[in-house]
Amino acid sequence: MLELGTKFLLSYFIGSIMGSLVMGRIRGGVDIRTMGSGNAGGTNALRTQGWMFALGVVIIDVGKGVIGTGLVPGLELPFIGVDPNISRVWLTLSCAAASVIGHVWPMWHQFRGGKGAATLVGTLIVLAPSIIAPVLAVWALVFIFSGYVGLATMTAGVAAPVVLAVTRLPEDQPAFIFCVAMSMYIIFSHRSNIQRMKDGTENRVERAMLLRRRKA
């Protein structure tokens, strides 16, 4: 259990390094949590700081998921050792979940983070790379037809376990369970977006919509 707990915390700490705040410090102290929607994720970074800033944010946030999932579980830590009673699969999935949790509730930044989507993509790059393309396709379709980034992200999150169930083997059940849990977590982290959509106040990117209304 010591190995599991230590590596879970290490992945959480890595997940807590927010790409938007790292980029903000590089830019001279910009904190996008005080701008736009107040969220520390890539969408708000794009809206408030432009595409180059947002690209840096996404690279860092996706990278956290890759490191937390692909590197941390295999580390040989001093004085910790490898616990033979811990499943390597579930250790990896626990570290993956920890990196996403760290992104949403970052210890280093007053527990005010993003929505977890970019870091979740990073975990899936390691766990199930074959589902990345179809999941991103779902995201793109929902986005261009609705104009809502949050709705597209939640739908893509739900699509991940569905695609995995259709395309993978029965022995991939742990990854399926992880995807189901993370899809629910992504919906939870977007609860404010859901409320704004209900209220009709959610930002909509109309210029990206395929069937947008034309101005008279």
C-alpha positions as CSV (number, residue, x, y, z in Angstrom):
1,M,0.0,0.0,0.0
2,L,2.9,2.3,0.6
3,E,3.9,2.1,-3.1
4,L,0.3,2.8,-4.2
5,G,-0.2,5.7,-1.8
6,T,3.2,7.3,-2.7
7,K,2.7,7.1,-6.4
8,F,-0.9,8.2,-6.2
9,L,0.3,11.4,-4.4
10,L,3.2,11.9,-6.8
11,S,0.8,11.8,-9.8
12,Y,-1.6,14.1,-8.0
13,F,1.3,16.6,-7.3
14,I,2.3,16.5,-11.0
15,G,-1.4,17.0,-12.0
16,S,-1.5,20.0,-9.7
17,I,1.0,21.9,-11.9
18,M,-1.4,24.0,-13.9
19,G,-0.4,24.7,-17.5
20,S,-2.3,28.0,-17.6
21,L,-0.5,29.3,-14.5
22,V,2.9,28.2,-15.7
23,M,2.3,30.0,-19.0
24,G,0.9,33.0,-17.0
25,R,4.2,33.3,-15.1
26,I,6.2,33.1,-18.3
27,R,4.0,35.9,-19.6
28,G,4.6,38.1,-16.6
29,G,2.2,37.1,-13.9
30,V,-1.1,36.5,-15.8
31,D,-3.7,34.6,-13.9
32,I,-6.5,33.6,-16.2
33,R,-8.6,32.6,-13.2
34,T,-9.3,36.3,-12.8
35,M,-10.4,36.6,-16.4
36,G,-13.2,35.3,-18.7
37,S,-15.0,32.3,-17.1
38,G,-12.5,32.2,-14.3
39,N,-11.5,28.6,-15.2
40,A,-7.8,27.6,-15.4
41,G,-8.2,25.4,-18.5
42,G,-7.3,25.7,-22.2
43,T,-10.7,27.1,-23.3
44,N,-10.5,30.1,-21.1
45,A,-6.8,30.5,-22.0
46,L,-7.7,30.6,-25.7
47,R,-10.5,33.2,-25.1
48,T,-8.4,35.5,-22.9
49,Q,-4.8,35.1,-24.1
50,G,-4.8,33.7,-27.7
51,W,-3.9,30.5,-29.4
52,M,-0.2,30.4,-28.6
53,F,-0.8,30.7,-24.9
54,A,-3.6,28.2,-25.1
55,L,-1.4,25.7,-27.0
56,G,1.3,25.9,-24.3
57,V,-1.4,25.3,-21.7
58,V,-2.7,22.2,-23.5
59,I,0.7,20.7,-24.1
60,I,1.5,21.0,-20.3
61,D,-1.9,19.7,-19.2
62,V,-1.9,16.8,-21.6
63,G,1.8,16.0,-20.6
64,K,0.8,15.8,-17.0
65,G,-1.6,12.9,-17.8
66,V,1.1,11.2,-19.9
67,I,3.7,11.4,-17.2
68,G,1.3,10.5,-14.3
69,T,0.1,7.4,-16.2
70,G,3.1,6.3,-18.3
71,L,6.1,7.2,-16.1
72,V,5.1,7.4,-12.4
73,P,3.8,3.8,-12.0
74,G,7.1,2.3,-13.2
75,L,9.4,4.5,-11.0
76,E,11.7,2.7,-8.6
77,L,11.5,5.0,-5.6
78,P,14.1,4.9,-2.8
79,F,12.9,3.3,0.4
80,I,9.5,2.4,-1.2
81,G,10.1,-0.7,-3.2
82,V,7.7,-2.6,-5.4
83,D,4.7,-4.1,-3.7
84,P,4.0,-7.6,-5.3
85,N,0.5,-7.5,-3.9
86,I,-0.5,-4.4,-5.9
87,S,-1.8,-4.9,-9.4
88,R,0.3,-3.0,-11.9
89,V,-2.8,-2.3,-14.0
90,W,-4.7,-0.8,-11.1
91,L,-1.7,1.1,-9.9
92,T,-1.4,2.7,-13.3
93,L,-5.1,3.5,-13.4
94,S,-4.9,5.0,-9.9
95,C,-2.0,7.2,-10.9
96,A,-4.0,8.3,-14.0
97,A,-7.0,9.2,-11.9
98,A,-4.7,11.1,-9.5
99,S,-3.3,13.3,-12.3
100,V,-6.8,14.3,-13.4
101,I,-7.9,15.0,-9.8
102,G,-4.8,17.1,-9.4
103,H,-5.7,19.2,-12.4
104,V,-9.2,19.9,-11.2
105,W,-8.1,20.5,-7.6
106,P,-4.5,21.6,-7.7
107,M,-2.7,21.7,-4.4
108,W,-0.2,24.3,-5.6
109,H,-2.9,26.7,-6.7
110,Q,-5.5,27.0,-3.9
111,F,-7.4,24.0,-5.3
112,R,-8.7,26.1,-8.2
113,G,-7.9,24.3,-11.4
114,G,-9.4,23.3,-14.8
115,K,-12.1,20.8,-15.8
116,G,-9.7,17.8,-16.3
117,A,-10.3,17.1,-20.0
118,A,-6.8,17.8,-21.4
119,T,-5.1,15.8,-18.6
120,L,-7.6,12.9,-19.2
121,V,-6.6,12.9,-22.9
122,G,-3.0,12.5,-21.7
123,T,-3.9,9.5,-19.6
124,L,-5.8,7.9,-22.6
125,I,-2.8,8.4,-24.8
126,V,-1.0,5.9,-22.6
127,L,-4.0,3.7,-21.6
128,A,-6.0,3.4,-24.8
129,P,-4.4,5.4,-27.7
130,S,-6.7,3.7,-30.3
131,I,-9.7,5.6,-28.9
132,I,-8.2,9.1,-29.1
133,A,-9.2,9.7,-32.7
134,P,-12.9,8.6,-32.4
135,V,-13.3,10.5,-29.1
136,L,-11.8,13.7,-30.6
137,A,-14.1,13.2,-33.6
138,V,-17.1,13.1,-31.3
139,W,-15.9,16.3,-29.6
140,A,-15.5,18.0,-33.0
141,L,-18.9,17.0,-34.2
142,V,-20.7,18.2,-31.1
143,F,-18.8,21.4,-31.1
144,I,-19.4,22.4,-34.7
145,F,-23.1,21.6,-34.4
146,S,-23.7,23.1,-30.9
147,G,-21.0,25.7,-30.5
148,Y,-20.6,24.7,-26.8
149,V,-17.1,23.6,-25.8
150,G,-18.3,22.2,-22.4
151,L,-21.1,20.1,-24.0
152,A,-18.6,18.8,-26.6
153,T,-16.2,17.9,-23.8
154,M,-18.8,16.1,-21.7
155,T,-20.1,14.2,-24.7
156,A,-16.6,13.1,-25.7
157,G,-16.0,12.0,-22.1
158,V,-19.1,9.8,-22.3
159,A,-18.0,8.5,-25.7
160,A,-14.7,7.2,-24.4
161,P,-16.0,4.2,-22.4
162,V,-18.5,3.4,-25.2
163,V,-15.8,3.4,-27.9
164,L,-13.5,1.3,-25.6
165,A,-16.3,-1.2,-25.0
166,V,-16.9,-1.6,-28.8
167,T,-13.4,-1.8,-29.9
168,R,-11.4,-3.5,-27.2
169,L,-11.1,-7.0,-25.6
170,P,-12.8,-8.2,-22.4
171,E,-9.5,-8.1,-20.6
172,D,-9.6,-4.3,-21.0
173,Q,-12.3,-4.1,-18.3
174,P,-10.1,-2.1,-15.8
175,A,-9.6,0.6,-18.5
176,F,-13.3,0.6,-19.2
177,I,-14.1,1.1,-15.5
178,F,-11.6,3.9,-15.5
179,C,-13.2,5.6,-18.5
180,V,-16.7,5.3,-17.0
181,A,-15.5,6.8,-13.7
182,M,-13.6,9.6,-15.5
183,S,-16.6,10.4,-17.8
184,M,-18.7,10.9,-14.6
185,Y,-16.0,13.0,-13.1
186,I,-15.8,15.2,-16.3
187,I,-19.5,15.8,-16.1
188,F,-19.2,16.7,-12.4
189,S,-16.4,19.2,-13.1
190,H,-18.6,20.8,-15.8
191,R,-21.6,21.3,-13.6
192,S,-21.4,25.1,-13.8
193,N,-21.4,24.8,-17.6
194,I,-24.6,22.6,-17.4
195,Q,-26.3,25.2,-15.2
196,R,-25.3,28.0,-17.6
197,M,-26.7,26.1,-20.5
198,K,-30.0,25.6,-18.6
199,D,-30.0,29.4,-17.9
200,G,-29.1,30.2,-21.5
201,T,-26.0,32.1,-20.4
202,E,-23.3,29.7,-21.6
203,N,-20.8,31.1,-24.0
204,R,-21.3,29.7,-27.5
205,V,-18.6,29.9,-30.3
206,E,-21.0,30.7,-33.1
207,R,-18.3,31.3,-35.7
208,A,-17.3,27.6,-35.4
209,M,-20.8,26.3,-35.8
210,L,-21.7,24.5,-39.0
211,L,-25.4,25.5,-38.8
212,R,-25.1,28.9,-37.2
213,R,-27.8,31.5,-37.7
214,R,-27.0,34.1,-40.3
215,K,-27.4,37.7,-39.4
216,A,-30.2,39.5,-41.2
